[in-house]
Amino acid sequence: MIDSRHFTELLAYDLIEALPDPWMQAGQVAASVVNSQRTKGKPIEAADFIPRKPRRAAQLSQDQQIACLKASVASANRKHKTHD
């Protein structure tokens, strides 16, 4: 189990650098296996195994990234002060 501080850090990190999409990762593996056995026809793509559109990474400006980081640090500092 993760604490609230760690979870807040993960959320801030996901806004700056999107976490890997497990559907895309599984689709890439499945497409590789299928294509290794394919003898003719069009190659299969990872997206062919995904039941939805893959999510795109959030594109934040530098100012937005700094604001997210400051909010995360402020939250962590508030949590730390309440535990003292």
HELIX and SHEET records of a PDB file:
HELIX    1   1 SER A    4  ILE A   16  1                                  13    
HELIX    2   2 PRO A   22  GLN A   37  1                                  16    
HELIX    3   3 ALA A   46  PHE A   49  5                                   4    
HELIX    4   4 GLN A   62  THR A   82  1                                  21    
END                                                                             
